[in-house]
């Protein structure tokens, strides 16, 4: 299952994604965590010290090598430089296996049962000349080519706000957890997300955060309705974890909320046909809008109409 954590800045999105990753790993479940936020804090939230977290190779710095590997001998892709973030796999492309032996997973940090990948922060060369999509494009290509199976979890901490919708990246997930505080701004982001996702059959469940009372729960229910899945309250345990203390157990109610989230993920049914169809749809849209002109060739021809994900994985 491919899972995203989204929400407004300051909602606790990174904290909740790290708690969910810890919840999975603590149960011996295989998990790949990806820090795709412009503020690269997931590694630290998972318990790494800042120096170690900063040494994780940035996917965004290896985009050329990633493209060269993924295109394989696909005859529809003329070169790695002609690949864009939306380029879907086709016959001859290299598909990725979950935590496989490939150049992308070779960039990961392995610790405490978690495989951690990072898009990387802006550097001096990026400032003033690039947007963060130049980094998250590596994540989109990774997800487009990843053949994950039941019982395998990919958890992506997305950049804050509605920037997820600047490409087809928001359709790459089996479920999106929208982290919302019980405030007008918190539910405002929910309305924005559901409006953008309405026509694309994207599953969004709201997880309330920083909930202090039944009034807060009632507020969220009033504004998001049945999309409210669960909520987490103010937590001394989370504060201790964020201070770098190890071996701290979550409060029972917050642990139960994470279990509810996992149960929701496990109810999802993988739809590989929709996954590929939406990949093609957004690639064609990008090709017509800007990508073909930028590449100097018609990138719509990269679409392989006969491609299907291998039957072994498409279940």
Secondary structure in CASP SS format (residue, H / E / C, confidence):
PFRMAT SS
TARGET T0000
AUTHOR 0000-0000-0000
METHOD secondary structure of the structure
MODEL  1
X C 1.00
X E 1.00
X E 1.00
X E 1.00
X E 1.00
X E 1.00
X E 1.00
X C 1.00
X C 1.00
X C 1.00
X C 1.00
X C 1.00
X H 1.00
X H 1.00
X H 1.00
X H 1.00
X H 1.00
X H 1.00
X H 1.00
X H 1.00
X H 1.00
X H 1.00
X H 1.00
X H 1.00
X H 1.00
X H 1.00
X C 1.00
X C 1.00
X C 1.00
X E 1.00
X E 1.00
X E 1.00
X E 1.00
X E 1.00
X E 1.00
X E 1.00
X C 1.00
X C 1.00
X C 1.00
X C 1.00
X C 1.00
X H 1.00
X H 1.00
X H 1.00
X H 1.00
X C 1.00
X C 1.00
X C 1.00
X C 1.00
X H 1.00
X H 1.00
X H 1.00
X H 1.00
X H 1.00
X C 1.00
X C 1.00
X C 1.00
X E 1.00
X H 1.00
X H 1.00
X H 1.00
X H 1.00
X H 1.00
X H 1.00
X H 1.00
X H 1.00
X H 1.00
X H 1.00
X H 1.00
X H 1.00
X H 1.00
X C 1.00
X C 1.00
X C 1.00
X C 1.00
X C 1.00
X C 1.00
X C 1.00
X C 1.00
X H 1.00
X H 1.00
X H 1.00
X C 1.00
X C 1.00
X C 1.00
X C 1.00
X C 1.00
X C 1.00
X C 1.00
X C 1.00
X C 1.00
X C 1.00
X C 1.00
X C 1.00
X C 1.00
X E 1.00
X E 1.00
X C 1.00
X C 1.00
X C 1.00
X C 1.00
X C 1.00
X C 1.00
X C 1.00
X H 1.00
X H 1.00
X H 1.00
X C 1.00
X E 1.00
X E 1.00
X E 1.00
X C 1.00
X C 1.00
X E 1.00
X E 1.00
X E 1.00
X E 1.00
X E 1.00
X C 1.00
X C 1.00
X C 1.00
X C 1.00
X C 1.00
X C 1.00
X C 1.00
X C 1.00
X C 1.00
X C 1.00
X C 1.00
X C 1.00
X C 1.00
X C 1.00
X H 1.00
X H 1.00
X H 1.00
X H 1.00
X H 1.00
X H 1.00
X H 1.00
X H 1.00
X H 1.00
X H 1.00
X H 1.00
X H 1.00
X H 1.00
X E 1.00
X E 1.00
X C 1.00
X C 1.00
X C 1.00
X C 1.00
X E 1.00
X E 1.00
X E 1.00
X E 1.00
X E 1.00
X E 1.00
X E 1.00
X C 1.00
X C 1.00
X H 1.00
X H 1.00
X H 1.00
X H 1.00
X H 1.00
X H 1.00
X C 1.00
X H 1.00
X H 1.00
X H 1.00
X H 1.00
X C 1.00
X C 1.00
X C 1.00
X E 1.00
X E 1.00
X E 1.00
X E 1.00
X E 1.00
X E 1.00
X E 1.00
X C 1.00
X C 1.00
X H 1.00
X H 1.00
X H 1.00
X H 1.00
X H 1.00
X H 1.00
X H 1.00
X H 1.00
X H 1.00
X H 1.00
X H 1.00
X H 1.00
X H 1.00
X H 1.00
X H 1.00
X H 1.00
X H 1.00
X C 1.00
X C 1.00
X C 1.00
X E 1.00
X E 1.00
X E 1.00
X E 1.00
X E 1.00
X E 1.00
X E 1.00
X E 1.00
X C 1.00
X C 1.00
X H 1.00
X H 1.00
X H 1.00
X H 1.00
X H 1.00
X H 1.00
X H 1.00
X H 1.00
X H 1.00
X H 1.00
X H 1.00
X H 1.00
X H 1.00
X H 1.00
X E 1.00
X E 1.00
X E 1.00
X E 1.00
X E 1.00
X E 1.00
X C 1.00
X C 1.00
X H 1.00
X H 1.00
X H 1.00
X H 1.00
X H 1.00
X H 1.00
X H 1.00
X C 1.00
X C 1.00
X C 1.00
X C 1.00
X C 1.00
X C 1.00
X C 1.00
X C 1.00
X C 1.00
X H 1.00
X H 1.00
X H 1.00
X H 1.00
X H 1.00
X H 1.00
X H 1.00
X H 1.00
X H 1.00
X H 1.00
X H 1.00
X H 1.00
X H 1.00
X H 1.00
X H 1.00
X C 1.00
X C 1.00
X C 1.00
X C 1.00
X C 1.00
X H 1.00
X H 1.00
X H 1.00
X H 1.00
X H 1.00
X H 1.00
X H 1.00
X H 1.00
X H 1.00
X H 1.00
X H 1.00
X H 1.00
X H 1.00
X H 1.00
X H 1.00
X H 1.00
X H 1.00
X H 1.00
X H 1.00
X H 1.00
X H 1.00
X H 1.00
X H 1.00
X H 1.00
X C 1.00
X C 1.00
X C 1.00
X H 1.00
X H 1.00
X H 1.00
X H 1.00
X C 1.00
X C 1.00
X C 1.00
X C 1.00
X C 1.00
X C 1.00
X C 1.00
X C 1.00
X C 1.00
X C 1.00
X C 1.00
X C 1.00
X C 1.00
END
